Amino acid sequence: MRSPKIPLVLIVTTLICAAGFAVAEPVSLSGDWWQAPAEASRHTTLVCSFDATDSDDADFARDFADSGGFAIDNDLPGLHGSGIQIAEIGGHLNFRGGSNFPAARGTVRFAIKGDVWADDTPRWLFEARAYDRIGVLREPGKLSLVFGRTRRTTDPIAQLDLEIGEVSADTWHTVVASWDRASGMGWIALDGKGVSGEMTFTSDPRPAFAIYLGGGFGGRLGGLNLPGLAFDDFVLYDVPVSVLEAELAPLPVEDAEFLPVAEAGLRRTMNYMADLQRWGGWQCLYTWPTLLGSAAQGREYVDFADYIDNDKGNGSAPLAGKFLWAYETVGDYRYLDVALRSGEFYLAAQAEEGYWLHGYRMTVDGIKPVGSPSGIKLQDQDQAHPIYLLNYLHRVTGDQRYLDAVKLAGEFYLLAQNPNGSYPHHYDLVEGVGENAIGLAGGGELNDRATNDAIDVMALMYHITEDPRYIQTMKEVADWLLEAQGDAVPLWSDQYDAENNPSWARAFEPPAYGVSATTLACQALREAYRFSGDERYVAAIRRTDEWMKANVEDGAMSTYTDPESGRPIALSSRPSPSAAATRRSARLLRPLPGS
C-alpha cells in the first residue's frame, strides 16, 4: 500500500477555522480496501456484507452481532452480492456499540445508492452515539464528518466538509469517514477522493452505546431517510485512515496468518474474564463449569458473588492490570472500562491510613471490609498489587486521584516496617506492630513476597516522590536479609521471629531454610543491588551459590533444609500455635530417607 497522494481531480472548499469547522486538505485513498467486499480482518470491529437475504446481522462483530431497527428490505442487488434498502420513511439499522465501535480512533466505510444525493433535506447516513456523537451528514452538494453533542444536531463541536457537487443516484458510491482523537485529525471521502483536517474532540474516550446506519437520533431531528436508500458493505475499523493507508512492512506468511488468531484468542479470554467482574473486582478463583467463585484456593472457600478478593497474588488488582495491558495492546475501550471500574473500587476501598484488606463484601450500603485493622496483610501482594494498578491507571489516564492514592499507600508501607528492617506477614494498626504468620511481634516474612514487595514498592515510591525515606527503607530491608542469612548454611527461611530465628507458619511451613525463601531473598538482594550498587548484597548471593554448588551436587535441592546441619528434612508434625514460638526445629524435623 502507498502513502496518501494528492488526488488527480477534487473540488475542495477552504473553510474558515471558526465554530469548529476544519480547514480541509485534499487526500486520495490508495489500494482497494475501501471498496472491496466487506470481510473481517485484523483491524475490523464490525463487518456487514448484507449478503444473507434472511438477516441483516453482522458477519463479524467484536461485541454483539445482531442488528436492530425496522423497515429494511434485504433482498436486492448490492455493490458486491446482496444489499439492503430502506422500505419506509425512518427505516434504519442499529447495532450495539461497545467493542464494535472504536471511539478513540477508527474508520467507517459503506456503499450507498439512491436519491439521497439529490435531496434538499439534510440526511444522516451514519451515526455513533455515546455522550457525544460521530456522524456522517449529507447536505446538498456536501458530505461531512460531524462530531457533536449527544442530543443536538446543530452547533457541532467540529465538522469536516467535502464538497461533492452532483452525484449520480443510479450507481453505487463508497463513503469513508475516519477520526483520530490522539492526533486531532478527521477524514471524509467519497469514492476514494476526500479531505482531511484538524478537528476538535471531547476528552471522553468511551465507545458509542449505539451505532446507526441510515438513521438514528440525528435522523429523527434532522430529516429521516426516505424509502429507496440502499446500503452495502458496512465496515468499522479500529484504526484511522492514516494507518490503513500506511505502507507496513509485511510479516512472514506464518506470522501474518497466526496474528489474527492469537489476537482473537486474547479477546476471547479477556471478554470471558470481563463478564465475571462484579463491582469492579473478582473472586480468587472460579470452578468449572459452574463458575462458582472462591475466596481462596479450594472448593471449601466457595462464596457468594458479593465477595471481592484482594489476596493471594492473583486477586482483582493484577487481573485489572492485565485489562489495562490489553487496552494498550489492541485498543479496545471495553478493557480500559473494566480496569477503570477496578480503579474506582480500590479508591473507594482504601482506608484513611492508606491500606487495603484481603477481601471485601459489596452491599447496597457500600463496601464492607472482611477483616480488621488488626490484620492488614502485606504478604500475598495485598498492598503491592493495588499500588501497581493505581499507578498504571494514573500513567494511562492521568487521573490525579490514582496517584494520590498511591502516595497514601506508600506512607502506610513505611509505617508497617519492623524495627529490625524486615517486613511482616501482617501489620496490627491497633497495636502499632508487625507480626509474622503465627502472630509473633516483629517477625519478618519472605513467604509470598512480603519482603520482595517491600523492595519493589520502595523503588517505585522513590521514583514517584523522590522522597529519600524510601531509599533508606529499601536499604534497611536488604540489610535485614543479610542479617537473616544463615552462617554455616547461607540460606533463608520463609518466616522469622523478631530475633531472626526461623519460625513456624502453616503446617507445611516449618522453621527451616527453604528453596522458595532462598530464591526470593536472592531476587530481593539483586534488586537492592541494582538500585544501590552495594556489593554486600551481591556477596550474599554468591555465598548462597557457592554453598549450593558444594552441597547440592545433582542440582536437586530439598524443599526444606535443616538450618544447622544443611541436611534435607521432611516435616513429621507441628505443635500447637502457642508452643510453636518456643520449640526448635530439631524436635520437629527428621532427615529424609537416604539423606
C-alpha positions as CSV (number, residue, x, y, z in Angstrom):
1,M,0.0,0.0,0.0
2,R,1.1,3.5,-0.7
3,S,1.1,6.6,1.4
4,P,-1.8,9.1,0.6
5,K,-1.2,11.1,-2.6
6,I,-2.8,14.3,-3.9
7,P,-5.9,13.4,-5.9
8,L,-6.0,13.9,-9.6
9,V,-9.4,15.7,-9.6
10,L,-11.1,17.0,-6.5
11,I,-13.1,20.1,-5.7
12,V,-12.3,21.4,-2.3
13,T,-13.6,24.5,-0.5
14,T,-11.2,26.0,2.1
15,L,-13.2,26.5,5.3
16,I,-12.8,29.1,8.0
17,C,-11.4,27.8,11.3
18,A,-14.4,29.1,13.3
19,A,-17.3,27.4,15.1
20,G,-15.4,24.1,15.0
21,F,-15.1,23.9,11.2
22,A,-11.9,22.4,9.9
23,V,-9.6,23.6,7.2
24,A,-9.6,20.8,4.6
25,E,-6.7,19.4,2.8
26,P,-7.2,17.1,-0.2
27,V,-6.5,13.3,0.1
28,S,-6.8,10.4,-2.2
29,L,-7.3,6.8,-0.9
30,S,-5.0,4.2,-2.2
31,G,-5.5,0.5,-2.8
32,D,-8.9,-1.1,-2.9
33,W,-9.5,-1.8,0.8
34,W,-12.2,1.0,0.9
35,Q,-14.3,-0.5,-1.9
36,A,-13.6,-4.2,-1.7
37,P,-16.2,-6.7,-0.5
38,A,-16.7,-6.5,3.3
39,E,-14.6,-9.1,5.0
40,A,-13.2,-9.4,8.6
41,S,-9.5,-8.6,9.1
42,R,-7.2,-7.9,12.0
43,H,-8.5,-4.3,12.3
44,T,-12.2,-4.7,11.7
45,T,-14.6,-4.4,14.6
46,L,-17.9,-4.7,12.7
47,V,-18.4,-6.2,9.3
48,C,-21.7,-6.4,7.4
49,S,-21.7,-7.8,3.8
50,F,-25.6,-7.9,3.8
51,D,-25.3,-11.0,1.6
52,A,-27.7,-13.0,3.7
53,T,-31.3,-12.5,2.3
54,D,-32.9,-13.6,5.6
55,S,-30.9,-11.4,8.1
56,D,-29.3,-8.0,8.5
57,D,-27.0,-9.2,11.2
58,A,-23.2,-8.6,11.1
59,D,-20.9,-11.2,9.5
60,F,-18.4,-10.4,12.2
61,A,-18.6,-8.3,15.4
62,R,-16.3,-7.8,18.4
63,D,-19.4,-7.2,20.5
64,F,-23.0,-8.1,19.8
65,A,-23.6,-9.1,16.1
66,D,-27.4,-8.9,15.9
67,S,-29.0,-5.9,14.3
68,G,-31.9,-3.8,15.3
69,G,-34.1,-1.3,13.5
70,F,-37.0,-1.6,11.2
71,A,-38.3,-1.3,7.6
72,I,-35.3,-2.9,5.9
73,D,-35.5,-4.9,2.7
74,N,-32.6,-7.3,2.4
75,D,-33.2,-9.0,-1.0
76,L,-31.8,-6.6,-3.6
77,P,-28.6,-6.5,-5.7
78,G,-25.8,-4.8,-3.9
79,L,-22.4,-3.5,-4.8
80,H,-21.0,-6.9,-4.0
81,G,-23.6,-9.6,-3.7
82,S,-26.8,-8.5,-2.0
83,G,-27.5,-5.2,-0.3
84,I,-30.2,-3.7,1.9
85,Q,-32.7,-0.9,1.3
86,I,-34.9,1.3,3.4
87,A,-38.5,0.4,2.8
88,E,-40.3,3.1,4.9
89,I,-39.6,6.6,6.0
90,G,-37.3,6.4,9.1
91,G,-36.2,2.9,8.4
92,H,-32.7,2.1,9.5
93,L,-30.4,-0.5,11.1
94,N,-28.8,-0.2,14.5
95,F,-26.1,-2.2,16.2
96,R,-24.7,-2.3,19.7
97,G,-21.7,0.0,20.2
98,G,-19.2,-1.1,22.9
99,S,-16.3,-3.0,21.3
100,N,-18.0,-2.7,17.9
101,F,-17.2,1.0,17.8
102,P,-13.6,2.4,18.2
103,A,-14.3,5.8,19.7
104,A,-10.6,6.8,20.2
105,R,-9.6,6.3,16.6
106,G,-11.3,4.4,13.8
107,T,-12.7,4.3,10.3
108,V,-16.2,3.6,8.9
109,R,-16.9,2.8,5.3
110,F,-20.1,1.8,3.4
111,A,-21.5,1.7,0.0
112,I,-24.6,3.8,-0.7
113,K,-27.1,4.3,-3.6
114,G,-30.3,6.3,-4.1
115,D,-32.0,9.7,-4.4
116,V,-30.4,10.9,-1.2
117,W,-27.7,12.7,-3.3
118,A,-30.3,15.0,-4.9
119,D,-32.3,15.6,-1.7
120,D,-32.7,19.2,-0.5
121,T,-33.1,18.0,3.1
122,P,-30.0,17.1,5.2
123,R,-29.8,13.4,5.9
124,W,-27.7,11.5,8.4
125,L,-26.2,8.4,6.7
126,F,-24.3,7.1,9.8
127,E,-24.2,7.9,13.5
128,A,-22.4,6.5,16.5
129,R,-23.9,7.8,19.7
130,A,-22.4,8.0,23.2
131,Y,-22.4,11.1,25.3
132,D,-21.1,12.7,22.2
133,R,-21.7,11.7,18.6
134,I,-19.7,10.9,15.5
135,G,-21.8,11.1,12.3
136,V,-21.7,11.3,8.5
137,L,-24.1,14.0,7.2
138,R,-25.2,14.5,3.6
139,E,-26.4,18.0,2.7
140,P,-27.0,19.4,-0.8
141,G,-23.7,19.3,-2.6
142,K,-21.8,18.4,0.6
143,L,-20.7,15.4,2.6
144,S,-19.5,16.0,6.2
145,L,-17.8,14.2,9.1
146,V,-19.5,15.7,12.2
147,F,-18.5,15.5,15.8
148,G,-21.3,16.8,18.1
149,R,-23.2,16.6,21.3
150,T,-25.5,13.8,22.2
151,R,-28.9,15.4,21.8
152,R,-28.1,18.2,19.4
153,T,-27.8,18.1,15.6
154,T,-27.0,21.8,15.3
155,D,-23.9,23.7,16.6
156,P,-21.4,20.8,16.1
157,I,-18.2,20.6,18.1
158,A,-16.3,20.0,14.9
159,Q,-17.2,19.5,11.3
160,L,-15.1,18.5,8.3
161,D,-16.8,19.2,4.9
162,L,-16.2,17.7,1.5
163,E,-17.9,19.4,-1.5
164,I,-19.2,16.7,-3.8
165,G,-21.1,18.6,-6.5
166,E,-23.6,16.5,-8.4
167,V,-23.6,12.7,-7.6
168,S,-25.4,10.1,-9.6
169,A,-28.3,8.5,-7.8
170,D,-28.3,5.4,-10.0
171,T,-24.8,4.0,-9.2
172,W,-23.1,2.7,-6.0
173,H,-20.8,5.1,-4.2
174,T,-18.5,4.4,-1.3
175,V,-18.3,6.7,1.7
176,V,-15.3,6.6,4.1
177,A,-15.0,8.6,7.3
178,S,-12.2,8.4,9.8
179,W,-11.2,10.0,13.1
180,D,-8.2,10.0,15.5
181,R,-8.5,11.8,18.9
182,A,-4.8,11.5,19.7
183,S,-3.7,13.5,16.6
184,G,-6.9,15.6,16.4
185,M,-7.5,14.6,12.8
186,G,-10.5,13.7,10.7
187,W,-11.0,12.4,7.2
188,I,-14.1,12.2,4.9
189,A,-14.1,10.8,1.3
190,L,-16.4,9.8,-1.4
191,D,-15.4,7.2,-4.0
192,G,-11.7,7.4,-2.8
193,K,-11.4,11.2,-3.0
194,G,-11.7,13.4,0.0
195,V,-10.3,15.8,2.5
196,S,-8.5,15.6,5.9
197,G,-8.3,18.3,8.6
198,E,-7.8,19.0,12.2
199,M,-10.8,18.5,14.4
200,T,-11.8,19.2,18.0
201,F,-12.9,16.2,20.1
202,T,-14.1,15.9,23.7
203,S,-11.9,14.1,26.2
204,D,-14.4,11.3,26.7
205,P,-13.0,8.2,25.0
206,R,-15.9,5.9,25.8
207,P,-17.3,4.0,22.9
208,A,-20.8,4.6,21.5
209,F,-23.5,2.6,23.0
210,A,-25.4,2.5,19.7
211,I,-24.5,2.6,16.0
212,Y,-27.0,3.6,13.3
213,L,-26.8,3.1,9.6
214,G,-29.3,5.2,7.7
215,G,-30.9,6.9,10.6
216,G,-30.7,7.3,14.3
217,F,-31.1,10.2,16.7
218,G,-29.8,12.8,14.2
219,G,-32.2,11.5,11.6
220,R,-35.2,12.0,13.9
221,L,-34.3,15.6,14.4
222,G,-32.6,16.5,11.1
223,G,-34.6,14.6,8.5
224,L,-35.4,10.9,8.3
225,N,-34.1,8.9,5.3
226,L,-36.6,8.0,2.7
227,P,-37.5,4.7,1.0
228,G,-35.2,3.6,-1.7
229,L,-31.9,4.5,0.0
230,A,-29.7,1.4,-0.3
231,F,-26.6,0.3,1.6
232,D,-23.9,-2.4,1.2
233,D,-20.6,-3.4,2.7
234,F,-20.7,-1.6,6.0
235,V,-17.4,-1.9,7.9
236,L,-15.8,-0.4,11.0
237,Y,-12.1,-0.4,11.7
238,D,-10.2,0.2,14.9
239,V,-7.5,2.4,13.2
240,P,-7.7,5.6,11.2
241,V,-7.2,6.0,7.5
242,S,-3.6,7.1,8.1
243,V,-2.9,3.6,9.4
244,L,-5.0,1.7,6.8
245,E,-3.2,3.6,4.1
246,A,0.3,3.3,5.6
247,E,2.9,1.1,3.9
248,L,3.6,-1.5,6.6
249,A,6.5,-4.0,6.5
250,P,4.9,-7.4,5.6
251,L,5.1,-10.1,8.2
252,P,6.2,-13.6,7.3
253,V,3.3,-15.6,6.0
254,E,3.1,-17.8,9.1
255,D,3.1,-14.8,11.4
256,A,0.5,-12.9,9.3
257,E,-1.8,-15.9,9.5
258,F,-1.3,-16.6,13.2
259,L,-1.5,-13.0,14.4
260,P,-5.3,-12.6,14.0
261,V,-5.8,-16.0,15.6
262,A,-3.7,-15.0,18.5
263,E,-5.4,-11.7,18.9
264,A,-8.8,-13.4,18.7
265,G,-7.8,-15.8,21.4
266,L,-6.7,-12.8,23.6
267,R,-10.1,-11.2,23.1
268,R,-12.0,-14.4,24.0
269,T,-10.1,-14.7,27.2
270,M,-10.4,-11.1,28.2
271,N,-14.1,-10.9,27.3
272,Y,-14.7,-14.1,29.3
273,M,-13.0,-12.6,32.4
274,A,-14.7,-9.2,31.9
275,D,-18.1,-11.0,32.2
276,L,-17.0,-12.3,35.6
277,Q,-16.3,-8.9,37.1
278,R,-18.6,-7.7,39.8
279,W,-18.5,-4.2,41.4
280,G,-15.0,-3.7,40.0
281,G,-13.5,-6.9,41.2
282,W,-13.3,-10.7,41.1
283,Q,-13.0,-13.6,43.4
284,C,-9.8,-15.6,43.9
285,L,-10.7,-18.4,41.5
286,Y,-13.7,-20.0,39.8
287,T,-14.7,-23.6,39.5
288,W,-15.5,-25.1,36.1
289,P,-18.1,-25.4,34.7
290,T,-20.3,-23.9,37.4
291,L,-18.2,-20.7,37.7
292,L,-18.7,-20.6,41.4
293,G,-16.2,-18.2,42.9
294,S,-13.9,-18.9,45.8
295,A,-12.4,-16.6,48.4
296,A,-9.2,-18.6,48.3
297,Q,-7.6,-21.7,46.6
298,G,-10.1,-24.5,47.1
299,R,-13.7,-25.7,46.9
300,E,-14.1,-25.3,50.6
301,Y,-13.9,-21.5,50.1
302,V,-16.7,-21.2,47.5
303,D,-18.5,-18.0,48.3
304,F,-21.3,-15.7,47.1
305,A,-20.7,-13.3,44.2
306,D,-20.7,-10.3,46.6
307,Y,-17.2,-11.0,47.6
308,I,-14.2,-9.2,46.1
309,D,-10.8,-10.7,46.5
310,N,-7.6,-8.7,47.1
311,D,-5.5,-11.6,48.1
312,K,-3.2,-14.5,47.0
313,G,-1.3,-12.7,44.3
314,N,-3.9,-13.2,41.6
315,G,-6.7,-11.1,43.0
316,S,-8.6,-8.3,41.5
317,A,-5.8,-5.7,41.1
318,P,-3.4,-7.8,38.9
319,L,-6.3,-9.0,36.7
320,A,-7.4,-5.4,36.2
321,G,-3.8,-4.6,35.3
322,K,-4.0,-7.2,32.5
323,F,-7.0,-5.4,31.1
324,L,-5.0,-2.2,31.0
325,W,-2.3,-4.0,29.1
326,A,-5.0,-5.5,26.7
327,Y,-6.4,-2.0,26.2
328,E,-2.9,-0.6,25.3
329,T,-2.3,-3.6,23.0
330,V,-5.5,-3.9,21.0
331,G,-7.1,-0.5,21.7
332,D,-10.5,-1.9,22.8
333,Y,-12.1,0.6,25.2
334,R,-14.0,-2.2,26.9
335,Y,-10.8,-3.4,28.5
336,L,-10.0,0.1,29.8
337,D,-13.5,0.3,31.2
338,V,-13.0,-2.9,33.1
339,A,-9.8,-1.6,34.6
340,L,-11.4,1.8,35.4
341,R,-14.1,0.0,37.4
342,S,-11.4,-1.8,39.4
343,G,-9.7,1.5,39.9
344,E,-12.8,3.1,41.3
345,F,-13.3,0.1,43.7
346,Y,-9.7,0.4,45.0
347,L,-10.1,4.1,45.5
348,A,-13.3,3.5,47.5
349,A,-11.9,0.6,49.5
350,Q,-8.7,2.3,50.5
351,A,-8.6,3.0,54.3
352,E,-7.8,6.5,55.5
353,E,-4.3,5.2,56.6
354,G,-3.7,4.1,53.0
355,Y,-4.0,0.3,53.3
356,W,-6.3,-2.4,51.9
357,L,-7.6,-5.6,53.5
358,H,-7.6,-9.0,51.9
359,G,-11.3,-9.0,50.9
360,Y,-14.5,-7.1,50.8
361,R,-18.2,-7.6,50.8
362,M,-20.2,-5.5,48.4
363,T,-23.6,-4.3,49.6
364,V,-26.3,-1.7,48.8
365,D,-24.9,0.2,51.7
366,G,-21.4,0.3,50.4
367,I,-18.1,-1.7,50.8
368,K,-17.8,-3.9,53.9
369,P,-14.2,-5.0,54.7
370,V,-13.6,-8.6,55.5
371,G,-11.1,-8.4,58.4
372,S,-10.0,-5.6,60.6
373,P,-7.1,-3.1,61.1
374,S,-5.6,-5.6,63.4
375,G,-4.6,-7.9,60.5
376,I,-3.6,-5.9,57.5
377,K,-1.7,-8.3,55.2
378,L,1.5,-7.4,53.4
379,Q,2.0,-10.9,52.2
380,D,0.4,-12.1,49.0
381,Q,0.8,-8.6,47.5
382,D,-2.3,-7.4,49.2
383,Q,-0.8,-3.9,49.3
384,A,1.6,-4.0,46.4
385,H,-0.8,-5.0,43.7
386,P,-3.3,-2.2,44.3
387,I,-0.4,0.2,44.3
388,Y,0.8,-1.1,41.0
389,L,-2.6,-1.0,39.5
390,L,-3.4,2.6,40.6
391,N,0.0,3.8,39.4
392,Y,-0.6,2.1,36.0
393,L,-4.1,3.7,35.8
394,H,-2.5,7.1,36.5
395,R,0.0,6.6,33.7
396,V,-2.7,5.6,31.2
397,T,-5.4,8.1,32.2
398,G,-3.5,11.0,34.0
399,D,-6.2,10.9,36.8
400,Q,-4.6,12.6,39.8
401,R,-6.8,10.6,42.2
402,Y,-4.9,7.4,41.4
403,L,-1.5,9.0,42.1
404,D,-2.8,10.5,45.4
405,A,-3.9,7.0,46.5
406,V,-0.6,5.5,45.6
407,K,1.2,8.1,47.7
408,L,-1.1,7.5,50.6
409,A,-0.4,3.7,50.3
410,G,3.4,4.4,50.3
411,E,3.1,6.2,53.6
412,F,1.4,3.1,55.1
413,Y,4.2,0.9,53.8
414,L,6.7,3.0,55.7
415,L,4.6,2.6,58.8
416,A,4.4,-1.2,58.6
417,Q,8.1,-1.9,58.6
418,N,9.5,-3.9,61.6
419,P,12.2,-2.3,63.8
420,N,14.8,-4.8,62.6
421,G,14.2,-3.7,58.9
422,S,12.1,-6.7,57.9
423,Y,8.5,-6.6,56.7
424,P,5.9,-8.7,58.5
425,H,3.2,-11.1,57.3
426,H,0.6,-8.5,58.5
427,Y,0.5,-5.3,60.4
428,D,-1.6,-4.6,63.5
429,L,-2.6,-1.0,63.2
430,V,-4.4,-1.1,66.6
431,E,-1.3,-2.2,68.5
432,G,1.1,-0.5,66.1
433,V,3.2,-3.6,65.5
434,G,4.0,-6.0,62.6
435,E,3.5,-9.8,63.2
436,N,4.6,-12.9,61.4
437,A,2.1,-15.6,60.2
438,I,1.5,-17.0,63.7
439,G,1.3,-13.6,65.4
440,L,4.9,-13.2,66.7
441,A,5.6,-9.4,67.1
442,G,8.4,-8.1,65.0
443,G,8.7,-11.3,62.8
444,G,9.8,-10.9,59.2
445,E,8.5,-12.7,56.2
446,L,9.9,-13.8,52.8
447,N,7.0,-16.1,52.0
448,D,4.6,-14.9,49.3
449,R,6.8,-11.9,48.5
450,A,6.3,-9.8,51.7
451,T,10.0,-8.7,51.6
452,N,10.3,-8.6,47.8
453,D,7.3,-6.4,47.5
454,A,8.8,-4.0,50.1
455,I,11.9,-3.6,47.9
456,D,9.9,-3.1,44.8
457,V,7.4,-0.7,46.3
458,M,10.2,1.4,47.8
459,A,11.8,1.7,44.4
460,L,8.5,2.7,42.8
461,M,7.7,5.2,45.5
462,Y,11.1,6.9,45.3
463,H,10.7,7.3,41.5
464,I,7.2,8.8,42.1
465,T,8.1,11.1,45.1
466,E,11.9,11.4,45.2
467,D,11.5,11.0,48.9
468,P,14.8,9.7,50.5
469,R,12.9,7.8,53.1
470,Y,12.1,5.1,50.5
471,I,15.7,4.7,49.7
472,Q,16.6,4.3,53.3
473,T,13.8,1.8,53.9
474,M,14.9,-0.3,50.9
475,K,18.4,-0.4,52.3
476,E,17.1,-1.4,55.7
477,V,15.1,-4.3,54.1
478,A,18.2,-5.5,52.2
479,D,20.4,-5.2,55.3
480,W,17.9,-7.3,57.2
481,L,18.3,-10.0,54.6
482,L,22.0,-10.0,55.3
483,E,21.3,-10.4,59.0
484,A,18.8,-13.2,58.4
485,Q,21.0,-15.2,56.1
486,G,22.4,-18.4,57.8
487,D,26.1,-18.6,58.7
488,A,27.2,-22.2,58.1
489,V,24.2,-22.8,55.8
490,P,23.8,-19.4,53.9
491,L,20.2,-19.8,53.0
492,W,16.9,-18.2,54.2
493,S,13.6,-19.3,55.8
494,D,10.1,-18.4,54.8
495,Q,9.4,-16.6,58.1
496,Y,11.3,-15.4,61.2
497,D,10.7,-14.2,64.7
498,A,12.0,-10.8,65.8
499,E,15.5,-12.3,66.6
500,N,15.8,-13.7,63.1
501,N,15.2,-17.3,64.1
502,P,13.3,-19.4,61.6
503,S,9.7,-19.7,62.7
504,W,6.7,-21.9,62.0
505,A,3.8,-20.7,59.9
506,R,1.3,-23.1,58.5
507,A,1.6,-26.9,59.0
508,F,3.6,-27.2,55.8
509,E,5.9,-24.2,56.5
510,P,8.4,-25.4,59.2
511,P,11.2,-23.3,60.8
512,A,13.7,-24.3,58.2
513,Y,15.6,-22.9,55.3
514,G,13.6,-23.2,52.0
515,V,14.1,-23.2,48.3
516,S,11.3,-20.7,47.8
517,A,12.5,-18.4,50.5
518,T,16.1,-18.5,49.3
519,T,15.1,-17.7,45.8
520,L,13.0,-14.8,46.9
521,A,15.9,-13.5,49.1
522,C,18.4,-13.6,46.2
523,Q,15.9,-11.8,44.0
524,A,15.3,-9.1,46.5
525,L,19.1,-8.6,47.1
526,R,19.6,-8.4,43.4
527,E,17.1,-5.6,43.0
528,A,18.6,-3.8,46.0
529,Y,22.0,-4.1,44.4
530,R,20.7,-2.7,41.1
531,F,19.3,0.3,42.9
532,S,22.2,0.9,45.3
533,G,25.3,-0.7,43.9
534,D,26.1,-2.1,47.4
535,E,28.5,-5.0,46.9
536,R,27.4,-6.7,50.1
537,Y,24.2,-7.7,48.5
538,V,25.9,-9.4,45.6
539,A,28.3,-11.1,48.1
540,A,25.4,-12.7,50.0
541,I,24.0,-14.1,46.7
542,R,27.5,-15.5,45.9
543,R,27.7,-17.2,49.3
544,T,24.4,-19.0,48.6
545,D,25.5,-20.0,45.1
546,E,28.9,-21.4,46.4
547,W,27.2,-23.4,49.1
548,M,24.7,-24.9,46.7
549,K,27.5,-25.9,44.3
550,A,29.4,-27.6,47.1
551,N,26.4,-29.3,48.8
552,V,23.8,-30.0,46.1
553,E,25.8,-32.0,43.6
554,D,22.9,-33.2,41.5
555,G,21.2,-29.8,41.4
556,A,18.1,-31.2,43.1
557,M,17.6,-29.3,46.4
558,S,15.2,-30.4,49.0
559,T,12.2,-28.2,49.6
560,Y,13.4,-27.6,53.2
561,T,16.9,-27.7,54.7
562,D,17.9,-28.0,58.3
563,P,19.4,-24.6,59.4
564,E,22.2,-26.2,61.5
565,S,23.3,-29.2,59.5
566,G,22.3,-28.3,56.0
567,R,20.7,-31.7,55.6
568,P,17.4,-32.2,53.7
569,I,14.5,-32.5,56.0
570,A,10.9,-33.6,56.0
571,L,8.1,-32.4,58.3
572,S,6.7,-35.0,60.7
573,S,4.4,-33.0,62.9
574,R,3.6,-29.5,64.0
575,P,2.9,-28.3,67.6
576,S,0.0,-26.1,68.6
577,P,0.4,-22.4,67.7
578,S,1.0,-21.4,71.3
579,A,4.1,-23.7,71.5
580,A,5.4,-23.1,68.1
581,A,7.2,-19.9,69.1
582,T,9.5,-21.6,71.6
583,R,10.3,-25.0,70.1
584,R,13.3,-25.6,67.9
585,S,13.2,-27.3,64.5
586,A,15.4,-30.2,65.7
587,R,12.4,-31.6,67.6
588,L,10.0,-31.3,64.7
589,L,12.0,-32.3,61.7
590,R,13.6,-35.6,60.6
591,P,16.1,-36.4,57.9
592,L,14.7,-37.5,54.6
593,P,15.3,-41.2,53.8
594,G,18.7,-41.7,52.3
595,S,20.0,-38.3,53.4
